[in-house]
Amino acid sequence: MLKNINRGKYGRYIQEILTLSDFIILNVVFLCVALLIPEVVEHRSRLIWLLLNVAFIPVAYWLGGIHRARAIPMHHVLFNSLRVVGLHALMFISLLFFLETDTFQWQSLAVFYSLLFVVFPVWWSASRMTLKVLRSRGYNYSKIVIVGTGTTANRLYEEMRKDPGFGYKIFGFFDNKIEPDFRRPDLYRGTLDMLDSYISANHIDEVFYTLSGNDETALSTALHAADANVVKFYYVPQISRYLARGFNLRAVGSMPIMSVRETPLSSLPNAVLKRTFDIIFSTIVLLLLFPIVFIPVAIAIKLSSPGPVLFRQKRTGYLGRDFLCLKFRTMRINDDDNSKQTSRDDPRKTRVGDFLRRTSIDELPQFINVLLGDMSVVGPRPHMLRDTQDYSALIDKYMVRHFIKPGITGWAQVNGYRGATDELWKMEQRVEHDVWYSENWSFLLDIKIIVRTVINAVQGEKNAF
């Protein structure tokens, strides 16, 4: 028997409305192109219009994940837009080819997809902001209860309360005993045998179970209450806050397991995309800069002091493996290269070397490391072997930064954490930014970091020495 018919103000048709709006926007953009380029509107334009919308059907199915998501960062919205436009272009052009329809000119296709790539992220951002405002004012939310009053329940509560855009309204907590560290005793609603009647009386939409799975009686009671009222049930594993946020559910036979260090770059398509970009970008940089930068710099270095043009130093790379990192030599030959960090007024620097460091030109040979596969254009900066040994014993998660390839520039560097780490907190912040980057990687985030790196290099950085 269904005890919970009314779902309150959750807005059960929101996803369908947003998907329908995507179709409308697609057709509006097509109409705009038709007005801008009149030859699009010909005797077969109805067929073109039909193919346009048919091609969007599989895209709309994939879009369901975007509209269901509680919150998506802006760079993910832009990347999703790129994938949507690319997928639709593939489907649409394939249909035109197989039906031997050449009415839609290539010029029209270029204009159409350019407009679509701009309009979709604007629309998605606006719709999500609108939902966030509605939810902050008490509309379009899910009514939920949390089973448990321990550490996991507290953490879940705090995460849900951080952003009204998630659309959760927490009605209460249930547990057979109140844990000592429970932070919201005012929201305690009773023991688990009271959960069924509470869900029914308050039209709860979702139940989040945070207790240990070993307590089979409690789990069975909570699951039965959810099933009896036809509400969604979520099992929240008791995972330490010190573990990474990226997980992947797998199985050994019938036993589910979770891989802890899953990052976006664990995905083969993402890894291929990043590596392809690294090769193309590095090749272009080396071809463009070799005659106008590399040769003059090499001559200046040789004239400034005796020694090789390139400085080779062992540094810690991907998965903790050593590699030879290349830089333009900026110092006189000395015995402290592998044990002492550079300081602002380091007497070991040459006059040419000081200029190269302040302008970051000394890092350019690392594009060769990128082509060799030891580094990426963007990633955590590689450290000297001695630094790795010292800091790995002092900083939690220090070695986690090596789950992806080191980079010429990185998220920590564009946020001000580059140069010497003469105080422990500076390295802690750098590691925190590096781990965040590995867990939140996207192609557009890499582009953002590259652009900010170029801007910082032109403006000059106080920590570049």
Salt bridges, closest charged atoms under 4 A:
ASP22 OD2 - HIS67 NE2 2.63
GLU158 OE2 - ARG183 NH1 3.90
GLU159 OE2 - LYS162 NZ 3.00
ASP163 OD2 - LYS132 NZ 3.44
ASP186 OD2 - ARG184 NH2 2.53
ASP196 OD1 - LYS3 NZ 3.55
GLU206 OE2 - ARG70 NH2 3.27
GLU262 OE2 - ARG250 NH2 2.78
ASP346 OD2 - ARG348 NH2 2.74
ASP354 OD1 - LYS349 NZ 2.98
ASP354 OD2 - ARG358 NE 3.11
ASP362 OD2 - LYS327 NZ 3.25
GLU363 OE2 - LYS327 NZ 3.76
GLU363 OE1 - ARG381 NH2 3.03
ASP390 OD2 - ARG386 NE 3.90
ASP422 OD1 - LYS426 NZ 2.82
ASP434 OD2 - ARG401 NH2 2.78
GLU439 OE1 - ARG245 NE 3.41
ASP446 OD2 - LYS274 NZ 2.69
GLU461 OE2 - ARG418 NH1 2.98
